[in-house]
């Protein structure tokens, strides 16, 4: 059915078999208008999954989770579609894609996107506008250190109060609950089995589905893996440092790069230190027209952004060298790109993170990640602070949520060489508990490595035959980042 047709369909509770469920049944699927504007000409259907906010609690209210289904280009699509959800936690899945163009899986099967409970287009949405605004102040260098922590903690407390007064049960927004939503959607749409695709945080979510509902899963594609058993906030800056070292080491062994930038690592450290001593005069203004104070944290954040851009990665040594010599154009553009309020649904992030990560983490190790002694300008790459989580005050998750997932379901794992968020070792670690997992590391790539021509071809072959031979020749031929060119 076309998007135009989807807009005209009355609200129905039905499955793909066409059988209507009794009115008021929860969980259920209803066809609705699309939550976002889908590109013209797309074959897309939309709806909402209606589920209990808190399963097993009498009188809990129903919540509504948008669904967008891009229909296969095949005249006879496979019976098992792909279910995709975005990372974060806190990103919107349905806002991230308006078109099926570029989705290789549509050659064979439908592609379904489900908005995570609490995300921007869900009802309720756990957005925290004041937190988003404070993130803009931090990005602009006008709020930092203890003052930033205090302001964010106050904003979290205020957002918690606002949401709870509106009737939101903040303990209901967890990976386990979202995994149960995924299973309810599979059943409501009438699929015997389907395939799961996740990136970053949503890899953890898909692993939770494998833990809780393995029977409905045919295969899983995981990109930039965040396993449940890692303590992210204890190593967030260390992960960034690993990626920076990979860049500087690659430059050092490249003849032309090492000749042009003989000590890129030292040049970066000196640039950060110089910005901390005296903010760099880059002339950058934010979306409000106010000046950005470019200190060490803003320099590091700019290079962190470059680490997510495969075209920018080989230019990092030259960006640093130019900035050190007073040529700020490239660095200024990166700093400019980091400005503005956060688009996360921060309440969703807090409910997930403060239940599933913070109770198992060491506050002293978290604090060490923002220490100025690390030479990263005191930047905080953690997902949340202990102070914010105390203000959010949700119940800790069961200890099983901090343990590895064991499964014999076929799994394809992608990792990027320069990923500053989820290091390749985290993806390789799944091989220890998943005997049917295959691992592919893509040279020169970063976070979201599999979202590339090579990754798409490998993933498409995997979905066609999850236990078959993978066409990894394209990955083996990758030369990686071209550090010899500017």
N, C-alpha and C positions, 0 to 999 in steps of 0.2 A: 504494500500500500504506500502511496506517495505521502509526502509530508502534508500536502493539501488535504488528502483524504483523512489523515490523522486528525486534523483540526476539526473535521466535521463529525467524527465519530462520537456518539454520546458516551457518557461515563458508564462503562460496562465492567462487570466483574467476570472475568473469563480466563480460560487457559487456551493454549494453542489448539486444543481439541475442539474448542468452540462450546464447551459445556460451562454454563454459568454457575457460579457458586452462590449460595444463599446470600441475600442482602445483609450487609453488616458483618459478614464473615471476616475474621482476621486470623492469619494473614490472607491477603488477596491481591490480585493485580487488576488495575483499572486502566483502560485506555484513556488518554487525555491529550490535550494540546502539548506540544513540545515545550520544555522549560527554557530552551534557548532557541535562537533563530538558526535553523539548519540551512545550509547553503542551497540555493535553487537547484532543482533537478535531482536532488538526492532521494533515494528510496529509503525512507526512514519512518519508523513507527515510534510512538512515544506513549508513555504511561507513567503510573506511579505504583510502587509496591507499598501496600498498607500493612504495617506490622505493629505488634505491641511495643510500647516504649520499654517496658520492663517485663520480660517473659517470666511467668510463674508468680507474678504479683497480682492479686485480685484487684480489679478496678483500675488497672493501669490504662492510660489513654493510648489511642492509636497514633502513630506517626506516619508521615508520607515521604517516600523516597523516590525521586524522579528516575525514570528509565528511558534511555534512548537506544533504539535498535536499528542499526544500519543493515539493510537487507543484502544478501549475497548477490553477486553479479552472475552466479551460476543459475542455469535454468532448473537444475535439480540439486540444490544445496545439501550438504551433509546434515545429518540429523543432530549433530552435536556442535553448537555454536561456540564462540569464544566470549567469555565474560571478562571485561577489563575494568579495573578501578585505579584511580590516581593515587599518588603517594601523599606525603605530608608528615603525620596526619594533619588534615586541615585544608587540603586542596579540594577544589571542586572537580569531579570527574566529568560531568556533563558540560561544563563550561570550557573544557579543554579541547573539544573537537567539534567542529560544525559540519565536517564533511567526511565521507568515507574514502576520499582520494588518499592514496598512500597507505592504505591498510591492506597488506597482501592477503590476509586471511579471507577477505571478501570474495576472492576467486572461488572458494570452496564452500564457505559457510557464513552464517550471520555473525555480526559483531555487536555485542550488547554492552552498554555502559550503565552502571548503577551508581547513583550518588550515595556516598556513605552517609549513614545517619549522623546528623549534626552538621553536615557540610552546607555550603552557602545556599544551594537551591533546595535543600531538604526542609521539611516542616515538622518540628521547629529547626531553625538554623542557629547554631551556637557561635554566632559572630560576636566579637568583642571590639567594637569600634574604637574605644579609647586605647586598647592595646595596639591596634593597628596604627593609630596615630603616633603613639610613643615609638614604635619601631621606625617610623619615618624620622623622628627626632634623633634616634640613635644612629641611623644611617647617615644623617647629616652632621654628625659629630657634635651636636649641641647638647646631648645627654649621654653620660657615660659613667662607668664605674659604679660606686655605691649608690649614687643618685639615680642611675638608670634602674638598678635592681629594686630600689625602694619604690620608684614610680610604677614599674611593671607589677610589683606585688600589690600595690594599692589598686591598680586597674583590674587585676585579676579578681581581687576581693569584691570590687564594685560590680564587675560583670557577673560574678557568681550570684550576688544578691539579686541583680536584675533578672537573671534567667530563672532562679529558683522561685522568685515571686511570680513569675509568669507560668509556673507549674512544671518547669523542666526538671526531670530526675537526672541529675548529672552523673550518677553512678551507672546509668544505663547505656552510656556511650563508650563502649569498649570494643576491642578487636573481637572478643568472643561473641558479643552481641551482633557485630557487623557480619561475622562469619555465619551466624545463624540467619541473618537477613539474606545472605547470598544463597543459602540452602533453601530458604522459603521462596526466593524468586525462581530458582530452578524448578521447584515443584509447581509453583503457580503457573509457570509458562509451559509446563508439561514435558520437560526434557528428561529423558532417562539418565543421561550423563552429559557433561559439557567440559570444556577446556577453560582453564583459568590463566589470565595474564596479569602480572603485577609488576610495578616498578617502585624501587625504594621502599618507603613504609608499606605500600600495599603488597610487597613480597611477603612481609611478615603476616599481613592479613590473609593472603592466600595459603601460607603455611598453617595458619590457624584453621582454615577450612579443612586442610588435609588432616589436621589433628582431630577435628570435631565431626567432619562429614565426608570421609574418604570415599564412600561408596558412589557418590554422585560425580566424582572427578575422573575424567578420562586421562587428562594430561595437564601439565602446568608449565608455563613459560615465566621465568623469574629474571628480572633485569635489575642489576645493582642491588644486591641482596642485603636486607637488614634482618638478620636472624633474631629470633626471640631471646636467645641466650647471651647476646652481647650487651654490654652496658655502654650505650652510645655516648652519654654525656661524660663518662670517665675518659674517653679517648677522642673526643670531637676535634680538638686542636691537633692531636697527634695524627689523626687521619689527614687533616689538611697539610701538616708538615710532611707526611709521607709523599703526598702528591707533588708538593713543591720540590722535594728532594729528587723525585723521579724526573722532573723537568730539568733541574740543574745538573743532575748526573748525565742525562741524555745530551745536554748541551756540551758538557765537559768532554764527552767521547766523540762528539761530532767535530771534525777538523775545522770547518769554516766557522761554526758557532763558537767553539772554544777560542779561536783566534780573534774573533770580533768581540767576544765577551769572556775574557780569560777567567774571571771569578764572579760569575753571575750570582752565586749564592751570597757572597760577601756584599755585592752591590745591592742586593735586595735587603739584607739586614741593615746596611748603612742607610738606605732610603727610608726604611721604617723608623729607625732611630732618629733620623733627621726630622721627619714629620712629627714625631712625638716631642722633640725638643722645640720645634717651631712649626706650626701648621703650614703646609705648602700653599702657596698663592696660585691656585689653579683657576680661579675665577668661575667656579661652578656654583650655580644656584639650583635650589630644589624646585618642586612643583609649585610651591607657594611664593617663589621669587626671592626667598631668603638665601643668604650665602651659606655654602657648605664648608664646615671646618675640616679640612683634610689633614687629619692626624694619622698616626700609624695604623689605627684600626681601619680607617677608610682606605688607606693604601692596600692593606691586606685584603679587605673585602673586595676591592677592585680586581686584584689578582685572583682571588677566589672565584669571582665571576668569570674571568678569562679561562680558568681551568674547566669550566663547563662548556666552552666553545671550542670545538675541534679546530676551527680555523685560527683561533687566537692563541691556542696553547703553544705552538712553535714560536710565536712572537713575544712570549713573556720575557725572555732575556733582553730583547731589544726595547720593549716597553719600559723595563726597569732601567736600562742603561740610558735611554733618552730622558726619562724623568730625572735621573741623577744629574744629568748634564743641563737641566733646565728646560728641556723640550717636553712639555707636559701634554701635548694634544691627545695622544693615545690614552694615557692614564686618566686624563680629565674626562674623556668619553666613557670610560669604564665606571668612574665614580658617578658621573651623571646618570648612567643606566641603573644604578643601585638606589636612586632616590624615590621617594613616595611611600605612602602607607602600605603596610603588608596586606596581601589579599587572602591570607589564611582565615579560616574560621577558628580563632584561637581557643574558643571554649571547647571545641572538639579535640584540638591538640592537647589541651590540659587534661580533659577527662581520660583520654587514652594514655597519655604519657605519665600522668601523676598516679595512675593506678597500676600501670604495667612496667614502667621503667624505674621511676624514682624510688619505690620501696626497696628495690634490689641494688641500688647504687650507693657508692661511698661519697658522702659530701666533700670529704677532704680531697679525693681524687678529682671530683668535679671542679673544685676551686683551683686546683693546680693547672687546669686547662686554660684558664684566663689569666694566669700569672704573667706579668710583664717580662719575667725572666725567660719566657719561651721565645721572645723576639718577634711576636706576632701582634704587637700593639695592644695587647690586652683584649683582643677580639673574642667575643663569646659565640662559638659555633654550636653550643648546646641547644637542645630542643626546648628545654624549660629549666628553670632554676629550682633548687629546693624551697626557696622562699615563695615563689609563685605556687608551687604545688601545695605548700602548707595553707596558703590562702584559698586555694581551690577546694581542698578538703574533701577528696573522694576516697572511697574505701579501696584498700590495696587489692590487687588481683590475686587469685590463687597462685601459689608458687609454680605450678606447672607452666604458667605463661612465660616464665623465665628459663625454660628448658628447651633443648633441641627437639625438633619434630622428626620422628622416624616414620618413613613411608616407603612402600615399594611402587607407588604410582610413578610413571615416567615423568621426569622433570628435566627441562632444559634451562641451564643457568648461564646468563651473560654477565660479563664484567668488563669494565673499561680500565685500561692501563693507568690513566691519570685521574681516576675518580677521587675527589677530595672528601666525599661523604661516606661512601660504603666501599672500603678497600677490596680488591680482588680476593684476598684471603678469606673474607667472609663468605663469598660465593663458593669458593673451593671447599670450605668447611662442610657444606651440605653433603658432600660425597661420603662423609663418614657415617651418616645415618640414613642415606637414601641410595640404595644399591642400584636403582634404575635412573639415577641422575647423570646428566652429561654436562660438562663445564666447558664454556668457550670464552676465552679472554681475547678481546679485540684491541690490537696495538693501536696507539694513537688516539683511542676513543676515551670518553670520560663517563660521567653519570648518564645512564640511559644508553649504554653502548649498543644494545640490540635494536634501537630505533634508527637503523641505517639500512642501506641497500643490502649489505652483506648479512647483517643480522636478520633482516626480514626474509631473505632467501632461506637461511638456515632454519628459522622458526617455522616457515611455511612447510618445508620438507618434514620437520619434526611433527607438526600437527597431522600431516598426511599419513605418517607412519611413525608413531612415537618410539617404537623400539627398533626402528630401522637405522641404516647408515646415514649419517649427516653429511651434507655437502659443505665441508669446512674449508674447501680449497681457497675461497675468497679470504678467509681469516688468515690462513697460512701465508698468503701472498702479501698481506698488509705490511708495508714498510714502516708504518708508524708515523709520528709527527716529523715533518721536514724541518729540522732545526737549523739547517744550513741556509735557509732563506728568510728574509725579513717579511 
